């Protein structure tokens, strides 16, 4: 009986060691498989997406380069993205480019829409002067006078005495047109 106990103990020890070694092999193969999987399928590396400012800067620079060569392309390029400009300086540039492009195309009424919005974002004397010139060219003399006067009342560094005299003369001419007698038809 003693031999049977020794044999049974040896068998159990052999099974235990064999099971342990099989477990070690399974863990090793699993680890190797995991390493191989991770190597074959690395996690995606984050790509640097352009920030809105970088994207806006790129599109605005492109619009600036082609503004006087192809104003229609400037409009087509900026119009779909106009509401995406979150920075007021970027929005002001976009509106200025679009208004200038419309002026280049001879669309003064459309240009005035962009410049009206521009002075809401960036009420600089130069923007008021540009808007006054647009209204003057479009024949909206009331608005032209309004914006010429705002410009004349500003402290614009570009407003020289010669320019002031010229603009005051234009305001006087427009006011004379607006208040002058109504022409009558000759039968």
C-alpha positions, 0 to 999 in steps of 0.5 A: 500500500505504501507503494501505491501512496508513493505512486499516487503522490508522484502522479499528483506531483507530476500532474501539478508540475505539468499543469503549472508548466502548461499554465506558464506556457498559456500565459506566455503565449497570451503575452506574446500574442498581446504584444504582437497584436499591439505591435500590429495595431498601434493606437491611432496617433492624434493628428493635429487638427488645425485650430479655427484660427490657423484655418481662418488665417489660411483661408484669409491669406488665400483670399487676400492673394487673389482679391484683385485678380479673381474677386468672384473666387474670393466670394465663393471661398469665403461665403460658406465659411463666413459664420465660422469666423469666431475671432472678430479680427478674422471676421472683420478681414473676411467681411472687408475682403467680401465687400471689396470683392463685391465692389470690384465686381461692381455690386455696390449694393451687395458690398454695402451689406458686407461693410454695414456688418463690418462697421458693427464688428470693427467701427474704424474711421476707414471702414466708415469712409469706405462705406460712404464711398460705396453708398455714394457710388450706388446712389444712396446719397442719404447714407453716403452723407451720413457716413462721410460726416461720421468719417469727418468727425473722426480722428482718422490719421489719414484725414489730411486737410486736403482730403477733409476739404474734398470730403466737405465739398462732396457733402455740400454737393450731396446736400444740395442735391438732396435739398434742391428743387425737384426737377419738373418734366417739360411737356 
